[in-house]
Amino acid sequence: MSNAVDTTFAPVTFTEGAIKELKKLRSQQEIADDFGLRVGVEGGGCSGMNYVLGFDQKKDGDQEYIIDDIKVFMHKAHQMYLLGMQIDWQDGLNSRGFTFNNPNAASTCGCGTSFSV
């Protein structure tokens, strides 16, 4: 497993609200330093693919990025589905949670966590 960290270009971005919420979650849940934020995709959901977002340890095949002082892990194969995606945090009356603005998604489900390409 490579220990290299890519600091030049990350395939995804986070809004200020998402960064604030991720740092708050990490602190509240006392997540260990060897864990990073896993961003990825998995098969399933209404539209064919689901987004993956959660704290995890680095695995074989992962690229590691530092985005706004947050360690981010992404499997190399997932980059083609997520390139250019922005992750936001919504904290309103009608919606609360992380949202995904993915320019690669041909369609999305009403839940906002499922998409197709």
N, CA, C and O atoms as a Tinker XYZ file with bonds, in Angstrom:
   468  protein
     1  N      0.852000   -1.173000    0.000000    73     2
     2  CA     0.000000    0.000000    0.000000    64     1     3
     3  C      0.894000    1.231000    0.000000    63     2     4     5
     4  O      1.840000    1.334000    0.781000    81     3
     5  N      0.577000    2.152000   -0.885000    73     3     6
     6  CA     1.354000    3.382000   -0.993000    64     5     7
     7  C      0.993000    4.349000    0.133000    63     6     8     9
     8  O     -0.165000    4.444000    0.538000    81     7
     9  N      1.995000    5.058000    0.627000    73     7    10
    10  CA     1.769000    6.057000    1.656000    64     9    11
    11  C      1.723000    7.466000    1.081000    63    10    12    13
    12  O      1.655000    8.439000    1.832000    81    11
    13  N      1.760000    7.586000   -0.242000    73    11    14
    14  CA     1.795000    8.894000   -0.879000    64    13    15
    15  C      0.478000    9.632000   -0.673000    63    14    16    17
    16  O     -0.600000    9.039000   -0.712000    81    15
    17  N      0.588000   10.920000   -0.457000    73    15    18
    18  CA    -0.579000   11.785000   -0.298000    64    17    19
    19  C     -0.561000   12.774000   -1.447000    63    18    20    21
    20  O      0.433000   13.466000   -1.668000    81    19
    21  N     -1.674000   12.838000   -2.184000    73    19    22
    22  CA    -1.785000   13.757000   -3.306000    64    21    23
    23  C     -2.305000   15.090000   -2.785000    63    22    24    25
    24  O     -3.450000   15.183000   -2.343000    81    23
    25  N     -1.469000   16.120000   -2.836000    73    23    26
    26  CA    -1.872000   17.437000   -2.345000    64    25    27
    27  C     -2.122000   18.415000   -3.492000    63    26    28    29
    28  O     -2.445000   19.578000   -3.251000    81    27
    29  N     -1.977000   17.957000   -4.735000    73    27    30
    30  CA    -2.105000   18.868000   -5.866000    64    29    31
    31  C     -3.525000   18.948000   -6.403000    63    30    32    33
    32  O     -4.009000   20.041000   -6.697000    81    31
    33  N     -4.200000   17.814000   -6.538000    73    31    34
    34  CA    -5.520000   17.823000   -7.142000    64    33    35
    35  C     -6.390000   16.751000   -6.518000    63    34    36    37
    36  O     -6.040000   15.571000   -6.538000    81    35
    37  N     -7.501000   17.148000   -5.973000    73    35    38
    38  CA    -8.469000   16.198000   -5.429000    64    37    39
    39  C     -9.663000   16.144000   -6.375000    63    38    40    41
    40  O    -10.096000   17.185000   -6.870000    81    39
    41  N    -10.201000   14.965000   -6.637000    73    39    42
    42  CA   -11.319000   14.843000   -7.575000    64    41    43
    43  C    -12.632000   15.432000   -7.067000    63    42    44    45
    44  O    -13.537000   15.690000   -7.860000    81    43
    45  N    -12.749000   15.649000   -5.755000    73    43    46
    46  CA   -13.976000   16.208000   -5.189000    64    45    47
    47  C    -13.641000   17.451000   -4.377000    63    46    48    49
    48  O    -12.496000   17.659000   -3.977000    81    47
    49  N    -14.659000   18.273000   -4.141000    73    47    50
    50  CA   -14.507000   19.446000   -3.290000    64    49    51
    51  C    -15.611000   19.439000   -2.239000    63    50    52    53
    52  O    -16.618000   18.744000   -2.376000    81    51
    53  N    -15.402000   20.225000   -1.190000    73    51    54
    54  CA   -16.364000   20.356000   -0.112000    64    53    55
    55  C    -16.688000   21.830000    0.078000    63    54    56    57
    56  O    -15.813000   22.688000   -0.036000    81    55
    57  N    -17.946000   22.116000    0.368000    73    55    58
    58  CA   -18.308000   23.490000    0.699000    64    57    59
    59  C    -17.835000   23.785000    2.115000    63    58    60    61
    60  O    -17.467000   22.879000    2.863000    81    59
    61  N    -17.852000   25.052000    2.469000    73    59    62
    62  CA   -17.451000   25.456000    3.822000    64    61    63
    63  C    -18.336000   24.783000    4.873000    63    62    64    65
    64  O    -17.851000   24.363000    5.923000    81    63
    65  N    -19.632000   24.685000    4.584000    73    63    66
    66  CA   -20.556000   24.034000    5.512000    64    65    67
    67  C    -20.243000   22.556000    5.709000    63    66    68    69
    68  O    -20.330000   22.047000    6.827000    81    67
    69  N    -19.879000   21.865000    4.631000    73    67    70
    70  CA   -19.531000   20.445000    4.719000    64    69    71
    71  C    -18.258000   20.255000    5.531000    63    70    72    73
    72  O    -18.179000   19.343000    6.354000    81    71
    73  N    -17.266000   21.101000    5.308000    73    71    74
    74  CA   -16.007000   21.012000    6.058000    64    73    75
    75  C    -16.277000   21.199000    7.549000    63    74    76    77
    76  O    -15.779000   20.440000    8.380000    81    75
    77  N    -17.061000   22.202000    7.872000    73    75    78
    78  CA   -17.382000   22.485000    9.275000    64    77    79
    79  C    -18.082000   21.288000    9.919000    63    78    80    81
    80  O    -17.749000   20.912000   11.044000    81    79
    81  N    -19.039000   20.690000    9.226000    73    79    82
    82  CA   -19.790000   19.553000    9.774000    64    81    83
    83  C    -18.894000   18.314000    9.905000    63    82    84    85
    84  O    -18.984000   17.595000   10.900000    81    83
    85  N    -18.038000   18.061000    8.921000    73    83    86
    86  CA   -17.138000   16.902000    8.988000    64    85    87
    87  C    -16.177000   17.030000   10.167000    63    86    88    89
    88  O    -15.936000   16.054000   10.879000    81    87
    89  N    -15.630000   18.220000   10.376000    73    87    90
    90  CA   -14.718000   18.427000   11.508000    64    89    91
    91  C    -15.456000   18.271000   12.831000    63    90    92    93
    92  O    -14.906000   17.734000   13.792000    81    91
    93  N    -16.690000   18.736000   12.883000    73    91    94
    94  CA   -17.506000   18.593000   14.092000    64    93    95
    95  C    -17.785000   17.107000   14.366000    63    94    96    97
    96  O    -17.656000   16.656000   15.504000    81    95
    97  N    -18.165000   16.352000   13.336000    73    95    98
    98  CA   -18.430000   14.922000   13.499000    64    97    99
    99  C    -17.190000   14.171000   13.967000    63    98   100   101
   100  O    -17.264000   13.314000   14.848000    81    99
   101  N    -16.057000   14.501000   13.369000    73    99   102
   102  CA   -14.807000   13.833000   13.739000    64   101   103
   103  C    -14.484000   14.067000   15.219000    63   102   104   105
   104  O    -14.073000   13.148000   15.927000    81   103
   105  N    -14.673000   15.289000   15.666000    73   103   106
   106  CA   -14.397000   15.634000   17.056000    64   105   107
   107  C    -15.398000   14.979000   18.004000    63   106   108   109
   108  O    -15.004000   14.401000   19.017000    81   107
   109  N    -16.674000   15.063000   17.686000    73   107   110
   110  CA   -17.717000   14.502000   18.551000    64   109   111
   111  C    -17.593000   12.986000   18.697000    63   110   112   113
   112  O    -17.809000   12.440000   19.779000    81   111
   113  N    -17.243000   12.314000   17.602000    73   111   114
   114  CA   -17.161000   10.855000   17.614000    64   113   115
   115  C    -15.775000   10.351000   18.000000    63   114   116   117
   116  O    -15.531000    9.144000   18.028000    81   115
   117  N    -14.866000   11.284000   18.299000    73   115   118
   118  CA   -13.497000   10.956000   18.707000    64   117   119
   119  C    -12.850000    9.935000   17.768000    63   118   120   121
   120  O    -12.356000    8.895000   18.204000    81   119
   121  N    -12.864000   10.251000   16.487000    73   119   122
   122  CA   -12.331000    9.362000   15.453000    64   121   123
   123  C    -10.814000    9.435000   15.462000    63   122   124   125
   124  O    -10.234000   10.521000   15.475000    81   123
   125  N    -10.174000    8.268000   15.455000    73   123   126
   126  CA    -8.713000    8.167000   15.532000    64   125   127
   127  C     -8.042000    8.824000   14.327000    63   126   128   129
   128  O     -8.631000    8.935000   13.252000    81   127
   129  N     -6.799000    9.255000   14.531000    73   127   130
   130  CA    -6.050000    9.955000   13.491000    64   129   131
   131  C     -5.748000    9.097000   12.263000    63   130   132   133
   132  O     -5.539000    9.635000   11.175000    81   131
   133  N     -5.720000    7.758000   12.420000    73   131   134
   134  CA    -5.419000    6.914000   11.265000    64   133   135
   135  C     -6.651000    6.724000   10.366000    63   134   136   137
   136  O     -6.551000    6.076000    9.324000    81   135
   137  N     -7.789000    7.269000   10.745000    73   135   138
   138  CA    -8.988000    7.220000    9.924000    64   137   139
   139  C     -9.081000    8.485000    9.088000    63   138   140   141
   140  O     -8.679000    9.565000    9.520000    81   139
   141  N     -9.615000    8.333000    7.892000    73   139   142
   142  CA    -9.876000    9.467000    7.023000    64   141   143
   143  C    -11.298000    9.363000    6.524000    63   142   144   145
   144  O    -12.007000    8.405000    6.834000    81   143
   145  N    -11.710000   10.337000    5.758000    73   143   146
   146  CA   -13.052000   10.340000    5.198000    64   145   147
   147  C    -13.040000    9.554000    3.891000    63   146   148   149
   148  O    -12.333000    9.918000    2.952000    81   147
   149  N    -13.809000    8.493000    3.831000    73   147   150
   150  CA   -13.929000    7.709000    2.600000    64   149   151
   151  C    -15.043000    8.308000    1.752000    63   150   152   153
   152  O    -16.178000    8.464000    2.200000    81   151
   153  N    -14.685000    8.640000    0.507000    73   151   154
   154  CA   -15.640000    9.117000   -0.487000    64   153   155
   155  C    -15.587000    8.121000   -1.632000    63   154   156   157
   156  O    -14.516000    7.833000   -2.165000    81   155
   157  N    -16.748000    7.595000   -2.008000    73   155   158
   158  CA   -16.748000    6.608000   -3.073000    64   157   159
   159  C    -18.146000    6.305000   -3.572000    63   158   160   161
   160  O    -19.093000    7.047000   -3.312000    81   159
   161  N    -18.259000    5.199000   -4.294000    73   159   162
   162  CA   -19.534000    4.736000   -4.830000    64   161   163
   163  C    -19.648000    3.243000   -4.581000    63   162   164   165
   164  O    -18.651000    2.552000   -4.372000    81   163
   165  N    -20.888000    2.755000   -4.608000    73   163   166
   166  CA   -21.152000    1.329000   -4.533000    64   165   167
   167  C    -22.407000    1.057000   -5.352000    63   166   168   169
   168  O    -23.251000    1.937000   -5.520000    81   167
   169  N    -22.523000   -0.149000   -5.854000    73   167   170
   170  CA   -23.702000   -0.528000   -6.612000    64   169   171
   171  C    -24.924000   -0.577000   -5.718000    63   170   172   173
   172  O    -24.829000   -0.929000   -4.543000    81   171
   173  N    -26.088000   -0.220000   -6.284000    73   171   174
   174  CA   -27.338000   -0.282000   -5.538000    64   173   175
   175  C    -28.108000    1.014000   -5.633000    63   174   176   177
   176  O    -27.751000    1.908000   -6.400000    81   175
   177  N    -29.155000    1.111000   -4.857000    73   175   178
   178  CA   -29.978000    2.314000   -4.846000    64   177   179
   179  C    -30.966000    2.348000   -5.985000    63   178   180   181
   180  O    -30.965000    1.474000   -6.852000    81   179
   181  N    -31.796000    3.344000   -5.980000    73   179   182
   182  CA   -32.868000    3.490000   -6.972000    64   181   183
   183  C    -32.327000    3.688000   -8.387000    63   182   184   185
   184  O    -32.934000    3.232000   -9.356000    81   183
   185  N    -31.197000    4.361000   -8.503000    73   183   186
   186  CA   -30.669000    4.720000   -9.824000    64   185   187
   187  C    -29.487000    3.866000  -10.266000    63   186   188   189
   188  O    -28.988000    4.050000  -11.376000    81   187
   189  N    -29.030000    2.946000   -9.439000    73   187   190
   190  CA   -27.950000    2.059000   -9.854000    64   189   191
   191  C    -26.676000    2.167000   -9.040000    63   190   192   193
   192  O    -25.966000    1.175000   -8.874000    81   191
   193  N    -26.369000    3.356000   -8.527000    73   191   194
   194  CA   -25.166000    3.541000   -7.720000    64   193   195
   195  C    -25.487000    4.436000   -6.534000    63   194   196   197
   196  O    -26.289000    5.362000   -6.650000    81   195
   197  N    -24.860000    4.160000   -5.392000    73   195   198
   198  CA   -25.000000    4.972000   -4.178000    64   197   199
   199  C    -23.676000    5.640000   -3.863000    63   198   200   201
   200  O    -22.610000    5.100000   -4.159000    81   199
   201  N    -23.747000    6.814000   -3.264000    73   199   202
   202  CA   -22.544000    7.468000   -2.770000    64   201   203
   203  C    -22.143000    6.850000   -1.437000    63   202   204   205
   204  O    -22.996000    6.430000   -0.654000    81   203
   205  N    -20.838000    6.798000   -1.187000    73   203   206
   206  CA   -20.284000    6.338000    0.083000    64   205   207
   207  C    -19.594000    7.535000    0.717000    63   206   208   209
   208  O    -18.774000    8.196000    0.080000    81   207
   209  N    -19.927000    7.811000    1.969000    73   207   210
   210  CA   -19.316000    8.916000    2.698000    64   209   211
   211  C    -19.271000    8.527000    4.169000    63   210   212   213
   212  O    -20.308000    8.412000    4.821000    81   211
   213  N    -18.065000    8.324000    4.685000    73   211   214
   214  CA   -17.926000    7.950000    6.090000    64   213   215
   215  C    -16.466000    7.797000    6.456000    63   214   216   217
   216  O    -15.609000    7.667000    5.581000    81   215
   217  N    -16.184000    7.811000    7.734000    73   215   218
   218  CA   -14.805000    7.693000    8.199000    64   217   219
   219  C    -14.379000    6.229000    8.173000    63   218   220   221
   220  O    -15.132000    5.341000    8.571000    81   219
   221  N    -13.157000    5.997000    7.696000    73   219   222
   222  CA   -12.662000    4.646000    7.459000    64   221   223
   223  C    -11.135000    4.679000    7.457000    63   222   224   225
   224  O    -10.527000    5.748000    7.408000    81   223
   225  N    -10.532000    3.505000    7.511000    73   223   226
   226  CA    -9.082000    3.401000    7.380000    64   225   227
   227  C     -8.713000    3.209000    5.917000    63   226   228   229
   228  O     -9.531000    2.759000    5.114000    81   227
   229  N     -7.486000    3.551000    5.579000    73   227   230
   230  CA    -7.001000    3.438000    4.213000    64   229   231
   231  C     -6.900000    1.973000    3.819000    63   230   232   233
   232  O     -6.482000    1.129000    4.611000    81   231
   233  N     -7.294000    1.682000    2.569000    73   231   234
   234  CA    -7.277000    0.314000    2.044000    64   233   235
   235  C     -6.428000    0.267000    0.775000    63   234   236   237
   236  O     -6.128000    1.299000    0.176000    81   235
   237  N     -6.048000   -0.941000    0.379000    73   235   238
   238  CA    -5.313000   -1.114000   -0.871000    64   237   239
   239  C     -6.117000   -0.525000   -2.024000    63   238   240   241
   240  O     -7.331000   -0.712000   -2.103000    81   239
   241  N     -5.441000    0.179000   -2.907000    73   239   242
   242  CA    -6.087000    0.791000   -4.060000    64   241   243
   243  C     -6.609000    2.195000   -3.808000    63   242   244   245
   244  O     -7.123000    2.836000   -4.726000    81   243
   245  N     -6.485000    2.688000   -2.572000    73   243   246
   246  CA    -6.954000    4.033000   -2.245000    64   245   247
   247  C     -5.923000    5.086000   -2.623000    63   246   248   249
   248  O     -4.717000    4.867000   -2.515000    81   247
   249  N     -6.420000    6.225000   -3.066000    73   247   250
   250  CA    -5.628000    7.436000   -3.175000    64   249   251
   251  C     -5.944000    8.226000   -1.917000    63   250   252   253
   252  O     -7.065000    8.173000   -1.410000    81   251
   253  N     -4.964000    8.955000   -1.413000    73   251   254
   254  CA    -5.180000    9.786000   -0.240000    64   253   255
   255  C     -4.986000   11.238000   -0.624000    63   254   256   257
   256  O     -4.003000   11.596000   -1.272000    81   255
   257  N     -5.935000   12.073000   -0.218000    73   255   258
   258  CA    -5.896000   13.504000   -0.488000    64   257   259
   259  C     -6.058000   14.255000    0.824000    63   258   260   261
   260  O     -6.658000   13.742000    1.769000    81   259
   261  N     -5.534000   15.444000    0.880000    73   259   262
   262  CA    -5.780000   16.342000    1.997000    64   261   263
   263  C     -6.598000   17.498000    1.436000    63   262   264   265
   264  O     -6.122000   18.271000    0.605000    81   263
   265  N     -7.850000   17.603000    1.911000    73   263   266
   266  CA    -8.758000   18.643000    1.444000    64   265   267
   267  C     -9.177000   19.458000    2.662000    63   266   268   269
   268  O     -9.861000   18.952000    3.551000    81   267
   269  N     -8.765000   20.713000    2.696000    73   267   270
   270  CA    -9.092000   21.604000    3.823000    64   269   271
   271  C     -8.792000   20.937000    5.165000    63   270   272   273
   272  O     -9.629000   20.938000    6.067000    81   271
   273  N     -7.604000   20.375000    5.286000    73   271   274
   274  CA    -7.123000   19.719000    6.512000    64   273   275
   275  C     -7.873000   18.436000    6.862000    63   274   276   277
   276  O     -7.772000   17.953000    7.990000    81   275
   277  N     -8.620000   17.882000    5.917000    73   275   278
   278  CA    -9.307000   16.602000    6.134000    64   277   279
   279  C     -8.646000   15.553000    5.242000    63   278   280   281
   280  O     -8.508000   15.737000    4.033000    81   279
   281  N     -8.245000   14.455000    5.869000    73   279   282
   282  CA    -7.673000   13.334000    5.126000    64   281   283
   283  C     -8.814000   12.609000    4.422000    63   282   284   285
   284  O     -9.765000   12.173000    5.071000    81   283
   285  N     -8.726000   12.475000    3.084000    73   283   286
   286  CA    -9.778000   11.856000    2.286000    64   285   287
   287  C     -9.207000   10.653000    1.553000    63   286   288   289
   288  O     -8.155000   10.741000    0.919000    81   287
   289  N     -9.915000    9.521000    1.645000    73   287   290
   290  CA    -9.544000    8.296000    0.924000    64   289   291
   291  C    -10.565000    8.056000   -0.181000    63   290   292   293
   292  O    -11.773000    8.173000    0.025000    81   291
   293  N    -10.043000    7.715000   -1.363000    73   291   294
   294  CA   -10.915000    7.371000   -2.488000    64   293   295
   295  C    -10.237000    6.279000   -3.305000    63   294   296   297
   296  O     -9.068000    6.401000   -3.670000    81   295
   297  N    -10.974000    5.219000   -3.588000    73   295   298
   298  CA   -10.427000    4.159000   -4.427000    64   297   299
   299  C    -10.234000    4.718000   -5.830000    63   298   300   301
   300  O    -11.076000    5.465000   -6.329000    81   299
   301  N     -9.127000    4.355000   -6.461000    73   299   302
   302  CA    -8.787000    4.899000   -7.782000    64   301   303
   303  C     -9.905000    4.690000   -8.800000    63   302   304   305
   304  O    -10.149000    5.559000   -9.637000    81   303
   305  N    -10.587000    3.545000   -8.738000    73   303   306
   306  CA   -11.639000    3.232000   -9.709000    64   305   307
   307  C    -12.869000    4.118000   -9.563000    63   306   308   309
   308  O    -13.660000    4.223000  -10.500000    81   307
   309  N    -13.050000    4.754000   -8.417000    73   307   310
   310  CA   -14.233000    5.581000   -8.183000    64   309   311
   311  C    -14.080000    6.994000   -8.721000    63   310   312   313
   312  O    -15.067000    7.714000   -8.869000    81   311
   313  N    -12.849000    7.394000   -9.014000    73   311   314
   314  CA   -12.597000    8.768000   -9.438000    64   313   315
   315  C    -13.350000    9.138000  -10.711000    63   314   316   317
   316  O    -13.797000   10.276000  -10.855000    81   315
   317  N    -13.495000    8.190000  -11.635000    73   315   318
   318  CA   -14.164000    8.527000  -12.892000    64   317   319
   319  C    -15.648000    8.836000  -12.688000    63   318   320   321
   320  O    -16.246000    9.536000  -13.505000    81   319
   321  N    -16.243000    8.333000  -11.621000    73   319   322
   322  CA   -17.644000    8.618000  -11.321000    64   321   323
   323  C    -17.818000    9.905000  -10.516000    63   322   324   325
   324  O    -18.889000   10.511000  -10.530000    81   323
   325  N    -16.773000   10.314000   -9.823000    73   323   326
   326  CA   -16.890000   11.414000   -8.869000    64   325   327
   327  C    -16.113000   12.671000   -9.246000    63   326   328   329
   328  O    -16.214000   13.681000   -8.549000    81   327
   329  N    -15.351000   12.636000  -10.317000    73   327   330
   330  CA   -14.522000   13.770000  -10.711000    64   329   331
   331  C    -15.365000   15.037000  -10.872000    63   330   332   333
   332  O    -16.315000   15.066000  -11.655000    81   331
   333  N    -15.010000   16.069000  -10.131000    73   331   334
   334  CA   -15.706000   17.345000  -10.207000    64   333   335
   335  C    -16.885000   17.485000   -9.254000    63   334   336   337
   336  O    -17.553000   18.519000   -9.248000    81   335
   337  N    -17.149000   16.461000   -8.449000    73   335   338
   338  CA   -18.287000   16.489000   -7.537000    64   337   339
   339  C    -18.024000   17.426000   -6.358000    63   338   340   341
   340  O    -16.907000   17.517000   -5.849000    81   339
   341  N    -19.081000   18.116000   -5.943000    73   339   342
   342  CA   -19.008000   18.969000   -4.751000    64   341   343
   343  C    -19.945000   18.394000   -3.690000    63   342   344   345
   344  O    -21.102000   18.081000   -3.970000    81   343
   345  N    -19.431000   18.262000   -2.481000    73   343   346
   346  CA   -20.215000   17.770000   -1.352000    64   345   347
   347  C    -20.554000   18.955000   -0.463000    63   346   348   349
   348  O    -19.687000   19.749000   -0.100000    81   347
   349  N    -21.827000   19.057000   -0.121000    73   347   350
   350  CA   -22.319000   20.172000    0.674000    64   349   351
   351  C    -23.033000   19.628000    1.907000    63   350   352   353
   352  O    -23.393000   18.452000    1.955000    81   351
   353  N    -23.233000   20.478000    2.890000    73   351   354
   354  CA   -24.008000   20.149000    4.085000    64   353   355
   355  C    -25.209000   21.087000    4.131000    63   354   356   357
   356  O    -25.051000   22.308000    4.117000    81   355
   357  N    -26.394000   20.520000    4.184000    73   355   358
   358  CA   -27.629000   21.280000    4.292000    64   357   359
   359  C    -28.151000   21.158000    5.715000    63   358   360   361
   360  O    -28.191000   20.063000    6.275000    81   359
   361  N    -28.552000   22.282000    6.300000    73   359   362
   362  CA   -29.036000   22.276000    7.676000    64   361   363
   363  C    -30.314000   23.098000    7.769000    63   362   364   365
   364  O    -30.454000   23.959000    8.637000    81   363
   365  N    -31.243000   22.818000    6.859000    73   363   366
   366  CA   -32.480000   23.590000    6.832000    64   365   367
   367  C    -33.665000   22.804000    7.355000    63   366   368   369
   368  O    -33.529000   21.656000    7.778000    81   367
   369  N    -34.821000   23.430000    7.323000    73   367   370
   370  CA   -36.041000   22.780000    7.783000    64   369   371
   371  C    -36.483000   21.667000    6.835000    63   370   372   373
   372  O    -36.993000   20.642000    7.288000    81   371
   373  N    -36.297000   21.851000    5.535000    73   371   374
   374  CA   -36.755000   20.873000    4.552000    64   373   375
   375  C    -35.748000   19.774000    4.264000    63   374   376   377
   376  O    -36.129000   18.686000    3.833000    81   375
   377  N    -34.492000   20.036000    4.492000    73   375   378
   378  CA   -33.488000   18.994000    4.274000    64   377   379
   379  C    -32.317000   19.201000    5.223000    63   378   380   381
   380  O    -31.904000   20.325000    5.508000    81   379
   381  N    -31.801000   18.080000    5.698000    73   379   382
   382  CA   -30.654000   18.121000    6.590000    64   381   383
   383  C    -29.767000   16.940000    6.244000    63   382   384   385
   384  O    -30.214000   15.793000    6.234000    81   383
   385  N    -28.516000   17.227000    5.962000    73   383   386
   386  CA   -27.569000   16.167000    5.647000    64   385   387
   387  C    -26.642000   16.576000    4.527000    63   386   388   389
   388  O    -26.698000   17.697000    4.022000    81   387
   389  N    -25.783000   15.638000    4.150000    73   387   390
   390  CA   -24.839000   15.891000    3.073000    64   389   391
   391  C    -25.543000   15.725000    1.736000    63   390   392   393
   392  O    -26.358000   14.821000    1.550000    81   391
   393  N    -25.214000   16.616000    0.809000    73   391   394
   394  CA   -25.754000   16.536000   -0.543000    64   393   395
   395  C    -24.582000   16.440000   -1.521000    63   394   396   397
   396  O    -23.468000   16.873000   -1.229000    81   395
   397  N    -24.865000   15.864000   -2.681000    73   395   398
   398  CA   -23.838000   15.581000   -3.673000    64   397   399
   399  C    -24.217000   16.233000   -4.984000    63   398   400   401
   400  O    -25.258000   15.917000   -5.560000    81   399
   401  N    -23.374000   17.147000   -5.463000    73   399   402
   402  CA   -23.570000   17.785000   -6.753000    64   401   403
   403  C    -22.548000   17.174000   -7.709000    63   402   404   405
   404  O    -21.390000   17.589000   -7.758000    81   403
   405  N    -23.006000   16.179000   -8.464000    73   403   406
   406  CA   -22.105000   15.387000   -9.305000    64   405   407
   407  C    -22.370000   15.683000  -10.780000    63   406   408   409
   408  O    -23.428000   15.323000  -11.296000    81   407
   409  N    -21.428000   16.334000  -11.466000    73   407   410
   410  CA   -21.625000   16.647000  -12.888000    64   409   411
   411  C    -21.614000   15.404000  -13.779000    63   410   412   413
   412  O    -22.004000   15.483000  -14.944000    81   411
   413  N    -21.176000   14.262000  -13.254000    73   411   414
   414  CA   -21.116000   13.024000  -14.037000    64   413   415
   415  C    -22.414000   12.228000  -13.983000    63   414   416   417
   416  O    -22.582000   11.274000  -14.744000    81   415
   417  N    -23.322000   12.598000  -13.110000    73   415   418
   418  CA   -24.570000   11.851000  -12.940000    64   417   419
   419  C    -25.541000   12.189000  -14.070000    63   418   420   421
   420  O    -25.899000   13.350000  -14.269000    81   419
   421  N    -25.963000   11.158000  -14.807000    73   419   422
   422  CA   -26.955000   11.355000  -15.864000    64   421   423
   423  C    -28.337000   11.539000  -15.258000    63   422   424   425
   424  O    -29.159000   12.281000  -15.796000    81   423
   425  N    -28.597000   10.863000  -14.134000    73   423   426
   426  CA   -29.859000   11.021000  -13.417000    64   425   427
   427  C    -29.618000   10.730000  -11.943000    63   426   428   429
   428  O    -28.679000   10.021000  -11.581000    81   427
   429  N    -30.473000   11.284000  -11.106000    73   427   430
   430  CA   -30.375000   11.057000   -9.674000    64   429   431
   431  C    -31.746000   10.676000   -9.136000    63   430   432   433
   432  O    -32.772000   10.951000   -9.759000    81   431
   433  N    -31.747000   10.054000   -7.998000    73   431   434
   434  CA   -32.975000    9.654000   -7.328000    64   433   435
   435  C    -33.443000   10.794000   -6.441000    63   434   436   437
   436  O    -32.664000   11.693000   -6.125000    81   435
   437  N    -34.687000   10.769000   -6.042000    73   435   438
   438  CA   -35.224000   11.803000   -5.156000    64   437   439
   439  C    -34.542000   11.853000   -3.811000    63   438   440   441
   440  O    -34.546000   12.890000   -3.148000    81   439
   441  N    -33.951000   10.733000   -3.394000    73   439   442
   442  CA   -33.271000   10.706000   -2.093000    64   441   443
   443  C    -31.955000   11.475000   -2.124000    63   442   444   445
   444  O    -31.468000   11.906000   -1.079000    81   443
   445  N    -31.373000   11.652000   -3.310000    73   443   446
   446  CA   -30.135000   12.410000   -3.453000    64   445   447
   447  C    -28.870000   11.628000   -3.192000    63   446   448   449
   448  O    -27.774000   12.172000   -3.324000    81   447
   449  N    -28.994000   10.344000   -2.817000    73   447   450
   450  CA   -27.792000    9.532000   -2.552000    64   449   451
   451  C    -27.600000    8.454000   -3.608000    63   450   452   453
   452  O    -26.673000    7.651000   -3.508000    81   451
   453  N    -28.454000    8.425000   -4.605000    73   451   454
   454  CA   -28.368000    7.413000   -5.665000    64   453   455
   455  C    -28.301000    8.125000   -7.010000    63   454   456   457
   456  O    -28.947000    9.152000   -7.216000    81   455
   457  N    -27.507000    7.560000   -7.925000    73   455   458
   458  CA   -27.345000    8.192000   -9.232000    64   457   459
   459  C    -27.016000    7.148000  -10.284000    63   458   460   461
   460  O    -26.697000    6.003000   -9.961000    81   459
   461  N    -27.096000    7.555000  -11.555000    73   459   462
   462  CA   -26.662000    6.708000  -12.657000    64   461   463
   463  C    -25.785000    7.556000  -13.572000    63   462   464   465
   464  O    -25.863000    8.785000  -13.574000    81   463
   465  N    -24.951000    6.869000  -14.348000    73   463   466
   466  CA   -24.062000    7.576000  -15.281000    64   465   467
   467  C    -24.399000    7.198000  -16.695000    63   466   468
   468  O    -23.766000    7.684000  -17.632000    81   467
